[in-house]
Amino acid sequence: MARLPFIAGNWKMNKTVGEALDLVRELKGAVSGVKEVEVAVAPPFTSLHAVHKELEGSSIRLAAQNLYWEEKGAFTGEISPLMLKEVGCQYVIIGHSERRQFFGESDETVNRRIKAALAQGLRVIFCVGETLRDREEGKTFPLIEKQMEGGLKGLDGQGMGEMVIAYEPVWAIGTGKTATPEQAEEVHRFIRSKIQKLYSREVTEKIRIQYGGSVTPENIRSLMNQPDVDGALVGGASLKAESFSKIVRFKEM
Ligand code: PGA
């Protein structure tokens, strides 16, 4: 079964509303006519509504960078799944390494967030990845396995084929050090085999696994040539329409 490549831009804490609109307007033109690649952007919360309006009629999808698991209430500073749906989000990134590293996210809170997102009909981009230390100590696979078991705890196969897993080695994020296509493929294959153990064959074949970590127009093609790399989660290079659209147009390069 062929999986539709999925390229998503994680803008992190960048762009005011005005800047976000400028970027997305430029991007719409730059990726128009691209077929058979799904494209999403994940602006900060403050720009979601405006970007959604600007994307009307375009095939670019909207993603949020995080959410909280409660529906509403006294949770100062948090955003609920329903709030994201209302402003037009189809996807939400959960468990990004920066959330884990700087904001105390654990496998348990990631799991709660994933469940809340799915319950509200949001599609999840679930991030996993090892640090340089984990890799050097030979702990990459056990760590990824732990993150997957923790993050997916209690989730049956229902709708799991729609989930996206982003493999983002922490040592490659924002460092200019990309995993080699072989290093990426090795972990992607491991993730897919773990999905096979947890879920059905159908889910295993359907689920898309993105690579993230210093993806650029120069390295996207060799990454996408790997059989288990189904797309990319792009940080720095998604902040400019020129570089992001080149990544989206990887087939033409
Ligand atoms: P990067 O970020 O492309 O800037 O390395 C990727 C990510 O954190 O999603």
Boltz pocket constraint, residues with backbone or C-beta under 6 A from the ligand:
constraints:
  - pocket:
      binder: B
      contacts: [[A, 10], [A, 168], [A, 172], [A, 173], [A, 174], [A, 175], [A, 176], [A, 212], [A, 213], [A, 214], [A, 215], [A, 233], [A, 234], [A, 235], [A, 236], [A, 237]]
      max_distance: 6.0
